[in-house]
Amino acid sequence: MEIRQLRYFVQVVQSGSMGRAAIELDVVTSALSQQISRLEGELSVRLLKRSKNGVQPTNAGLALWHKAQLILRMTDDAAKAAQSGRLSGEASVGLAPSTSGVLALPFLREMKSRYPEIAVRIIESLSGNLESLLSSRQIDVAIIFGAAKTRRVQAAPLLAEQLYSISAQALPMPADPCGYDISELAQFPLILPSSPHGLRSLVDAAFAREGRVANVETEIDGLGTLMQAVSSGMGVTIQPAAALERCKGSKLYTVPILAATLSRTNLVGSLADDELTPSGLAARLVLREVALKLIGEGSWLGVTALT
């Protein structure tokens, strides 16, 4: 099997046509078809289904296509590194909106300082979406909440995040100086994300354990809009301290929530080591180091390192 054959095969699958793929690759169609046939012969398996409407990958072809993309990406990264004399390539990193507010810029600065030849892409989305992107190999690394739900994603504990009530007006002080419990939180009109959101699931589960239902008056899935609603006095939210980065300049009141009642574990999720490109491995290392540095400096409030 040759790298050239893999490039040809990937292009055919992406184009859905031998003719279109030949144009993209600047080769004649017969030569392209011959290389694909040779690849199928070497592997002793049919990779493409041909019809009058074009070509589609078989199950075996789809499996090869996923792996071939990774191989080609690593090959390209290796070539760029050799040409430049230092690590290069691309790294895609996923962060939840609250995490992004405190971690994204320090991470980007550190990556630029250490690995200026690596092009970094930040994807901001919900934790569940980030895990799906990892599983489908659309991103390399992400901070996710809770254990990984798929074997394609490996995850290592990073930090435990305390949650807070956040409001525009001062709330009654908790009975326990360390923070509110569920019975006290049940008094407040809450503004929370909708149920698919990981934080909402965490809150609902905590209330359910105590036989209570959260008084959710408003559901807002965008963190920026949610914090604006809280700042305007529409209700109380439950968020990590990092969410306050979204509303700097606003006078908001925060009260801790008892960790035994409600907290959130953050993990560094990624593809398996043998699937990560060198640039992806570098991004994972830097992401962890920067997070721990922020915690050590006291710049990331309300979190405790787990490593």
Summary of the structure (lengths in Angstrom):
residues: 307
radius of gyration: 24.2
end to end distance: 41.9
largest distance: 78.6
contacts: 1001
relative contact order: 0.15
helix: 46%
strand: 24%
